[in-house]
Amino acid sequence: MLTSLLTPLLTVALFAAPGGKPATNTSCPVLGGKVTETSKTVAVRGREYRICCGGCDTKLLKDPDKYLEKDGTPKNAKK
């Protein structure tokens, strides 16, 4: 009985995104450069964001309010 209860929980834990909600942005929240599914990601406030280059992770982590709306949407996202 215990095994049947734990198996779904372990499956979710093993395959969940490491930083929280998976990244869906198509442009870098910092510089606006194009990003792809293979771009580096950074986790901020329980959500992942794809970034265009190495320096963007530091900038985003240092001052997320500068680049992200309160709901987590990148400020430079197309409306």
C-alpha positions as YAML, in Angstrom:
chain: A
units: angstrom
residues:
- id: 1
  name: MET
  ca: [0.00, 0.00, 0.00]
- id: 2
  name: LEU
  ca: [2.74, 2.44, 0.95]
- id: 3
  name: THR
  ca: [4.63, 1.71, -2.27]
- id: 4
  name: SER
  ca: [1.59, 2.53, -4.39]
- id: 5
  name: LEU
  ca: [1.28, 5.88, -2.62]
- id: 6
  name: LEU
  ca: [4.96, 6.81, -2.84]
- id: 7
  name: THR
  ca: [5.59, 5.85, -6.48]
- id: 8
  name: PRO
  ca: [3.65, 8.80, -8.00]
- id: 9
  name: LEU
  ca: [5.34, 11.22, -5.61]
- id: 10
  name: LEU
  ca: [8.81, 9.94, -6.48]
- id: 11
  name: THR
  ca: [8.03, 10.12, -10.19]
- id: 12
  name: VAL
  ca: [7.00, 13.77, -9.88]
- id: 13
  name: ALA
  ca: [10.08, 14.57, -7.79]
- id: 14
  name: LEU
  ca: [12.44, 12.94, -10.27]
- id: 15
  name: PHE
  ca: [11.06, 14.63, -13.37]
- id: 16
  name: ALA
  ca: [10.09, 18.05, -12.01]
- id: 17
  name: ALA
  ca: [12.05, 21.05, -13.23]
- id: 18
  name: PRO
  ca: [14.95, 21.73, -10.85]
- id: 19
  name: GLY
  ca: [14.28, 25.47, -10.56]
- id: 20
  name: GLY
  ca: [10.51, 25.35, -10.34]
- id: 21
  name: LYS
  ca: [8.14, 26.24, -13.12]
- id: 22
  name: PRO
  ca: [9.86, 25.50, -16.47]
- id: 23
  name: ALA
  ca: [11.06, 28.33, -18.68]
- id: 24
  name: THR
  ca: [8.75, 29.47, -21.49]
- id: 25
  name: ASN
  ca: [10.33, 32.80, -22.47]
- id: 26
  name: THR
  ca: [11.56, 33.22, -26.06]
- id: 27
  name: SER
  ca: [13.78, 36.24, -25.41]
- id: 28
  name: CYS
  ca: [16.22, 36.99, -22.63]
- id: 29
  name: PRO
  ca: [14.58, 39.04, -19.84]
- id: 30
  name: VAL
  ca: [17.81, 41.03, -19.40]
- id: 31
  name: LEU
  ca: [19.16, 41.87, -22.87]
- id: 32
  name: GLY
  ca: [16.25, 40.76, -25.03]
- id: 33
  name: GLY
  ca: [18.35, 38.38, -27.12]
- id: 34
  name: LYS
  ca: [16.72, 35.34, -28.72]
- id: 35
  name: VAL
  ca: [16.76, 32.18, -26.60]
- id: 36
  name: THR
  ca: [15.99, 28.57, -27.46]
- id: 37
  name: GLU
  ca: [15.07, 25.42, -25.55]
- id: 38
  name: THR
  ca: [18.79, 24.67, -25.16]
- id: 39
  name: SER
  ca: [19.71, 28.09, -23.75]
- id: 40
  name: LYS
  ca: [21.04, 28.30, -20.22]
- id: 41
  name: THR
  ca: [18.35, 28.78, -17.58]
- id: 42
  name: VAL
  ca: [18.31, 30.54, -14.23]
- id: 43
  name: ALA
  ca: [15.75, 30.04, -11.46]
- id: 44
  name: VAL
  ca: [14.23, 33.13, -9.88]
- id: 45
  name: ARG
  ca: [11.36, 33.05, -7.38]
- id: 46
  name: GLY
  ca: [10.44, 29.45, -8.17]
- id: 47
  name: ARG
  ca: [10.39, 29.93, -11.92]
- id: 48
  name: GLU
  ca: [13.00, 29.30, -14.61]
- id: 49
  name: TYR
  ca: [14.00, 31.81, -17.29]
- id: 50
  name: ARG
  ca: [16.13, 31.21, -20.37]
- id: 51
  name: ILE
  ca: [18.95, 33.72, -20.79]
- id: 52
  name: CYS
  ca: [21.02, 34.66, -23.83]
- id: 53
  name: CYS
  ca: [24.51, 34.84, -22.30]
- id: 54
  name: GLY
  ca: [26.57, 34.20, -19.19]
- id: 55
  name: GLY
  ca: [26.35, 37.67, -17.66]
- id: 56
  name: CYS
  ca: [22.57, 37.77, -17.75]
- id: 57
  name: ASP
  ca: [22.16, 35.21, -14.98]
- id: 58
  name: THR
  ca: [24.03, 37.39, -12.48]
- id: 59
  name: LYS
  ca: [22.08, 40.51, -13.46]
- id: 60
  name: LEU
  ca: [18.71, 38.73, -13.24]
- id: 61
  name: LEU
  ca: [19.51, 37.17, -9.87]
- id: 62
  name: LYS
  ca: [20.87, 40.43, -8.45]
- id: 63
  name: ASP
  ca: [17.88, 42.60, -9.37]
- id: 64
  name: PRO
  ca: [14.87, 40.53, -10.56]
- id: 65
  name: ASP
  ca: [12.45, 43.45, -10.06]
- id: 66
  name: LYS
  ca: [14.31, 45.38, -12.75]
- id: 67
  name: TYR
  ca: [13.60, 42.68, -15.34]
- id: 68
  name: LEU
  ca: [10.44, 40.88, -14.17]
- id: 69
  name: GLU
  ca: [6.87, 41.98, -13.54]
- id: 70
  name: LYS
  ca: [5.30, 41.06, -10.19]
- id: 71
  name: ASP
  ca: [3.60, 38.06, -11.81]
- id: 72
  name: GLY
  ca: [6.97, 36.79, -13.13]
- id: 73
  name: THR
  ca: [6.49, 37.87, -16.75]
- id: 74
  name: PRO
  ca: [9.64, 39.41, -18.23]
- id: 75
  name: LYS
  ca: [9.16, 43.18, -18.60]
- id: 76
  name: ASN
  ca: [10.43, 43.02, -22.17]
- id: 77
  name: ALA
  ca: [7.91, 40.32, -23.18]
- id: 78
  name: LYS
  ca: [5.64, 41.21, -26.08]
- id: 79
  name: LYS
  ca: [2.19, 42.19, -24.86]
...
